[in-house]
């Protein structure tokens, strides 16, 4: 690929890996090969990967309509080359047409398909003649919304049914934009350090020690490298703050470790056990949190562990479909199938029932996911509480009040949560309705 710019070559390799069912965009974009690119090429590669994934459904529909034989199953290399070129032509303003087409043709030649390069050239030239895509101001039905915002129609139908058309539109539109970067300030001087290194910040919506990055690369700063700031979605941080105080704490599905870090920060005298079922993820988390002396890391499938009622705080941030994180993880929409929600539900019920055994009498358990789907949230809670007289669901409103009194939660943020995110005593943030990932959280107390 000597005639292809480094950013496009890197983006192509990542998209091809994902197309073949391997890896996750976030991990692939942090490989050493990507880190070695110049800052400009790294940013372009990231935009190309994430943008192509976000708009893939719409790109595929457009490409299919221009093929001489639309029913033909294209080779993965041709398919990815077309998507990458079409995304640049339709959704990026500063990319020259000749570069988007010419380099996509070069990428198509790597597949050993003699006619692929010519086909890619012909289709992209037709696309170049089209108008750049804009989301219209009005959307009247689910099919139109799914097509315009490049989401699976079955998923949009669920959101319209559960949250209404307007909220579903807000979710879809949020998913189509680069996810905001939030930085947690662990030291008061860190904000000035970031500003001095050219990072521009704005207040976040909910938490007092969180900022939204409006410009600059936090990960390249000394404050980030030395652990005085941490990058983490504000919704994720909010869930960890809601967990509250404890002296003996279990984080039962802890990787990648952002919530465990907040538990340790807020409870410096606590003994914290952080478990994960994945050896690699546990190892990565240990490396990330290597300076947290009060965390004991353990490799464990928590659903199969025989726990004793010894913890005064349990956080169960269960593995889930991740439909609240499509802005950050756009490939999820291409991999997730409706039937998988049943499998996720069964796994979550097994995990929650297991960790309930570890809660001491009179103490608390916070269950959370980054899913928008009721099967993974309310339905899990209801099933696990059925026949359990020793546990009750407690309204999370009191925790919002606690955080506001402590100055952790901004007054305006607390007001917004009360008005828009507290549903039947549980927390539910929706992307676009709230400027963060979608999270669910429910608080359970075990009777003394």
C-alpha positions in Angstrom: 0.0 0.0 0.0 2.8 2.4 -0.9 0.5 4.8 -2.7 -1.9 5.1 0.3 -1.5 7.7 3.0 -0.6 6.2 6.5 -3.9 7.2 8.1 -6.0 5.6 5.4 -3.9 2.5 5.4 -4.2 2.2 9.2 -8.0 2.8 9.1 -8.4 0.2 6.3 -6.5 -2.5 8.3 -8.6 -1.8 11.4 -11.9 -1.8 9.5 -10.9 -5.0 7.7 -10.1 -6.7 11.1 -13.5 -5.6 12.5 -15.3 -6.8 9.3 -13.8 -10.2 9.8 -15.2 -10.3 13.3 -12.1 -9.7 15.4 -11.3 -7.1 17.9 -12.9 -3.9 19.1 -12.4 -0.4 17.6 -11.2 1.1 20.8 -8.5 -1.5 21.4 -7.4 -1.5 17.7 -7.1 2.2 17.6 -4.6 2.1 20.6 -2.3 -0.5 19.0 1.4 0.5 18.9 1.2 0.9 15.1 -1.5 3.6 15.5 0.4 5.2 18.4 3.4 5.6 16.2 1.5 7.8 13.7 1.8 11.5 13.8 -0.9 13.2 15.8 -2.6 14.4 12.6 -2.6 11.0 11.0 -3.7 9.3 14.3 -6.7 11.7 14.5 -7.6 11.1 10.8 -7.3 7.3 11.2 -9.6 7.5 14.2 -12.1 9.7 12.4 -12.1 7.3 9.4 -12.6 4.2 11.4 -15.3 5.5 13.8 -17.1 7.5 11.1 -17.2 4.5 8.7 -18.5 2.3 11.4 -21.2 4.9 12.5 -22.5 5.3 8.9 -21.9 1.7 7.7 -25.6 0.8 7.3 -26.3 3.9 5.2 -23.1 3.5 3.2 -23.9 -0.1 2.4 -27.4 0.8 1.2 -26.0 3.5 -1.0 -23.3 1.3 -2.4 -25.7 -1.6 -3.1 -28.0 0.7 -5.1 -25.1 1.6 -7.4 -23.8 -1.9 -8.1 -24.5 -3.5 -11.5 -25.4 -6.7 -9.6 -26.7 -5.6 -6.2 -27.2 -9.2 -5.0 -23.5 -10.0 -5.3 -21.7 -10.6 -2.0 -18.5 -8.5 -2.3 -15.1 -9.6 -1.1 -14.4 -8.1 2.4 -11.5 -6.0 1.0 -13.7 -4.5 -1.7 -16.5 -3.9 0.7 -14.3 -2.1 3.2 -12.6 -0.1 0.5 -15.9 1.1 -0.8 -17.2 2.0 2.6 -14.0 3.9 3.5 -14.1 5.9 0.2 -17.9 6.5 0.4 -17.7 7.8 4.0 -15.0 10.4 3.0 -17.0 11.5 0.0 -20.3 11.8 1.7 -19.5 12.9 5.3 -16.1 14.6 5.4 -15.7 18.1 4.0 -11.9 18.5 3.8 -10.9 15.3 2.0 -10.1 15.8 -1.7 -12.2 13.7 -4.0 -9.2 12.4 -5.9 -7.6 11.1 -2.6 -10.8 9.4 -1.3 -11.3 7.6 -4.7 -7.7 7.0 -5.7 -6.5 5.5 -2.4 -9.6 3.4 -2.0 -8.9 1.9 -5.4 -5.3 1.2 -4.3 -6.7 -0.5 -1.2 -9.0 -2.7 -3.3 -6.1 -4.0 -5.3 -4.7 -5.7 -2.2 -7.4 -8.4 -2.3 -6.2 -10.2 -5.4 -9.6 -9.7 -7.1 -9.0 -8.6 -10.7 -12.2 -6.6 -11.1 -12.5 -5.1 -7.6 -10.4 -2.0 -8.3 -12.4 -1.0 -11.4 -15.7 -1.6 -9.6 -14.6 0.5 -6.6 -13.5 3.3 -8.9 -16.8 3.3 -10.8 -19.0 3.2 -7.7 -17.1 5.9 -5.9 -17.2 8.2 -8.9 -21.0 7.9 -8.9 -21.1 8.6 -5.1 -18.8 11.7 -5.6 -21.5 13.2 -7.8 -24.1 12.9 -5.0 -24.8 15.6 -2.4 -23.1 15.3 1.0 -25.4 13.8 3.5 -27.4 15.8 6.0 -29.8 14.6 8.7 -33.2 16.3 8.0 -35.0 18.3 10.7 -38.0 16.1 10.8 -38.3 12.4 11.0 -41.8 10.9 11.1 -41.3 7.1 11.5 -39.0 4.4 12.8 -37.9 3.1 9.3 -36.9 6.6 8.2 -35.0 7.3 11.4 -33.1 4.0 11.2 -32.2 4.6 7.6 -31.1 8.3 8.1 -29.1 7.6 11.2 -27.6 4.3 10.1 -29.0 2.1 12.9 -30.5 -1.4 12.7 -34.3 -0.9 12.4 -35.1 -3.5 15.1 -33.0 -1.5 17.6 -34.6 1.8 16.7 -38.1 0.2 17.0 -37.3 -0.8 20.5 -36.1 2.6 21.5 -39.2 4.3 20.0 -41.4 1.8 21.8 -39.6 2.3 25.2 -38.7 6.0 25.1 -40.7 7.6 22.3 -39.8 8.9 18.9 -38.2 12.1 20.0 -35.9 10.4 22.6 -35.0 7.7 20.0 -34.0 10.4 17.5 -31.8 12.0 20.2 -30.1 8.7 20.9 -29.5 8.0 17.2 -28.2 11.5 16.5 -25.9 11.3 19.5 -24.5 7.9 18.3 -23.6 9.5 15.0 -21.3 12.1 16.5 -17.8 11.6 18.0 -18.4 10.7 21.7 -17.3 13.6 24.0 -14.1 13.2 26.0 -14.5 13.6 29.8 -11.6 14.1 32.1 -11.7 13.5 35.9 -9.6 15.9 37.9 -7.9 14.0 40.7 -5.9 17.0 41.9 -7.0 20.7 42.0 -3.9 21.9 40.1 -4.5 19.4 37.2 -6.9 21.7 35.4 -4.4 24.5 35.1 -1.8 22.0 34.0 -4.1 20.8 31.2 -4.8 24.3 30.1 -1.1 25.1 30.0 -0.5 22.2 27.7 -3.2 23.5 25.2 -6.2 21.3 26.3 -9.4 23.4 26.4 -12.0 22.4 28.9 -15.7 23.2 29.7 -17.7 22.2 32.8 -19.4 18.8 32.6 -23.2 18.4 33.2 -23.3 16.5 36.5 -20.1 16.1 38.5 -18.0 18.9 40.0 -14.6 17.4 39.4 -15.3 16.5 35.7 -14.6 18.5 32.6 -15.6 18.1 29.0 -12.6 18.4 26.6 -13.4 20.8 23.9 -10.0 20.8 22.2 -6.7 19.1 22.6 -5.3 15.6 23.5 -5.5 14.8 27.2 -3.6 11.5 26.7 -0.5 13.3 25.6 -0.2 15.5 28.7 2.0 15.0 31.7 -1.0 15.2 34.1 -2.5 12.2 32.3 0.7 10.2 32.1 1.4 10.8 35.8 -2.2 9.9 36.9 -3.5 13.4 38.0 -6.4 13.1 35.6 -8.3 10.2 34.1 -10.4 9.9 31.0 -13.8 8.3 31.7 -17.4 8.9 30.4 -19.3 11.1 32.8 -22.2 8.6 33.0 -19.8 5.9 34.1 -18.4 8.1 36.8 -21.8 9.0 38.0 -22.7 5.3 38.5 -19.5 4.8 40.6 -20.3 7.9 42.7 -23.8 6.5 43.4 -22.3 3.4 44.8 -21.4 5.3 48.0 -19.2 4.5 51.0 -18.0 1.2 52.3 -15.2 -0.5 54.3 -15.2 -3.9 52.6 -16.1 -3.5 49.0 -16.6 -5.9 46.1 -16.4 -4.7 42.5 -17.7 -7.9 40.9 -17.1 -7.2 37.2 -14.5 -4.6 37.5 -12.6 -4.3 34.2 -11.5 -1.9 32.7 -11.3 -0.4 36.2 -12.7 3.1 36.0 -15.4 2.6 38.6 -13.0 0.6 40.8 -10.7 3.6 40.7 -13.5 5.9 41.9 -14.4 3.5 44.7 -10.8 3.5 45.9 -10.6 7.3 45.6 -13.8 7.9 47.6 -13.0 5.1 50.1 -9.2 5.3 50.8 -9.5 3.2 54.0 -11.5 0.4 52.4 -10.5 -3.0 51.4 -11.6 -3.4 47.8 -11.8 -6.7 45.9 -11.9 -6.2 42.1 -12.9 -9.3 40.1 -13.0 -10.0 36.4 -13.5 -13.2 34.3 -11.0 -12.2 31.6 -7.4 -12.7 32.4 -6.3 -10.1 29.8 -8.8 -7.5 31.0 -7.8 -8.1 34.6 -4.1 -7.8 33.7 -4.8 -4.5 31.9 -6.8 -3.2 34.8 -4.0 -4.1 37.3 -1.5 -2.2 35.1 -3.9 0.8 34.9 -4.5 0.8 38.7 -1.1 -0.2 39.8 -0.9 2.7 42.3 -4.1 1.7 44.1 -2.7 -0.1 47.1 -6.1 -0.9 48.6 -7.4 -3.0 45.7 -7.0 -6.8 45.6 -7.3 -8.0 42.0 -8.8 -11.5 41.4 -9.5 -13.6 38.3 -13.0 -15.0 38.9 -16.2 -15.8 37.1 -18.4 -14.2 39.7 -21.5 -16.0 38.6 -19.9 -19.3 39.8 -18.3 -18.0 42.9 -19.6 -19.1 46.3 -19.7 -15.7 48.2 -20.1 -15.2 51.9 -22.2 -12.3 53.2 -19.1 -10.2 54.1 -19.2 -7.0 52.0 -20.9 -3.8 53.1 -20.9 -2.5 49.5 -21.1 -4.5 46.2 -20.9 -2.9 42.8 -22.3 -5.2 40.0 -21.5 -3.4 36.8 -22.7 -6.4 34.7 -21.4 -7.2 31.2 -24.1 -6.2 28.7 -25.0 -5.5 25.1 -23.5 -2.0 25.4 -26.3 -0.3 23.5 -25.8 2.8 25.6 -22.3 3.2 24.1 -22.8 3.2 20.4 -21.2 6.6 19.9 -18.1 5.2 21.6 -18.4 1.7 20.2 -20.2 1.9 16.9 -19.4 -1.6 15.7 -21.8 -3.0 18.4 -24.8 -2.1 16.1 -23.4 -4.4 13.4 -22.7 -7.4 15.6 -25.7 -7.4 18.0 -28.7 -9.5 17.2 -32.1 -9.4 19.0 -31.7 -13.0 20.3 -28.5 -12.0 22.1 -30.5 -9.9 24.6 -32.0 -13.1 26.1 -28.5 -14.6 26.5 -27.3 -11.4 28.1 -30.3 -11.4 30.5 -29.6 -15.0 31.6 -26.0 -14.2 32.3 -26.8 -11.0 34.2 -29.4 -12.8 36.4 -26.8 -15.4 37.2 -24.2 -12.8 38.1 -26.6 -10.6 40.2 -28.0 -13.6 42.1 -24.5 -14.7 42.9 -23.3 -11.3 44.2 -26.4 -10.8 46.3 -25.1 -13.6 48.5 -22.0 -11.5 49.2 -23.9 -8.6 50.7 -23.9 -8.4 54.5 -27.2 -7.8 56.3 -28.2 -4.2 56.3 -25.8 -3.3 53.5 -26.1 -2.3 49.9 -25.6 -3.5 46.3 -25.6 -1.3 43.2 -26.5 -3.0 39.9 -25.6 -1.2 36.7 -25.2 -1.7 32.9 -24.4 0.5 29.9 -27.4 -0.9 28.1 -30.7 0.8 27.2 -32.6 -2.5 27.0 -35.1 -3.4 29.7 -34.3 -7.1 29.5 -30.8 -6.2 30.9 -32.0 -3.7 33.4 -35.4 -3.6 35.1 -36.3 -7.1 34.2 -33.0 -8.5 35.7 -33.8 -6.6 39.0 -37.4 -7.9 39.1 -36.4 -11.5 38.4 -33.7 -11.5 41.1 -35.9 -9.9 43.7 -38.7 -12.4 43.1 -39.0 -14.6 46.2 -36.2 -12.7 48.0 -37.8 -11.1 51.0 -34.3 -10.2 52.4 -33.7 -7.6 49.7 -35.6 -4.5 48.6 -35.2 -2.0 45.8 -34.4 1.5 47.3 -35.0 4.7 45.4 -31.8 6.2 44.1 -33.2 9.7 44.7 -31.6 9.7 48.2 -28.1 9.1 46.7 -28.6 12.0 44.3 -29.3 14.2 47.4 -26.3 12.8 49.2 -24.0 13.6 46.3 -25.4 17.1 46.0 -25.0 17.8 49.7 -21.4 16.6 49.5 -20.6 18.9 46.6 -19.8 16.0 44.3 -22.9 16.5 42.2 -23.5 20.0 40.7 -26.9 21.6 41.8 -28.0 22.0 38.2 -26.9 18.4 37.4 -28.9 17.1 40.3 -31.9 19.0 39.1 -31.5 17.5 35.6 -31.2 14.0 37.0 -34.3 14.4 39.1 -36.3 15.7 36.2 -35.1 13.4 33.4 -33.1 10.4 34.6 -34.7 9.0 37.7 -37.3 6.5 36.6 -39.2 4.2 39.1 -36.5 4.8 41.6 -33.6 3.8 39.2 -31.2 5.9 37.2 -31.4 5.8 33.4 -29.3 8.1 31.3 -30.0 8.3 27.6 -27.4 9.4 25.0 -28.5 12.7 23.5 -31.1 13.3 26.1 -28.1 13.4 28.5 -24.6 14.4 27.1 -23.1 11.0 28.1 -23.3 7.3 27.5 -26.5 5.5 28.4 -26.4 3.9 31.8 -28.9 2.1 34.1 -28.4 1.8 37.9 -30.5 0.3 40.7 -29.8 0.2 44.4 -30.7 -2.9 46.5 -30.5 -3.1 50.3 -30.3 -6.4 52.3 -32.4 -6.3 55.4 -30.5 -6.4 58.7 
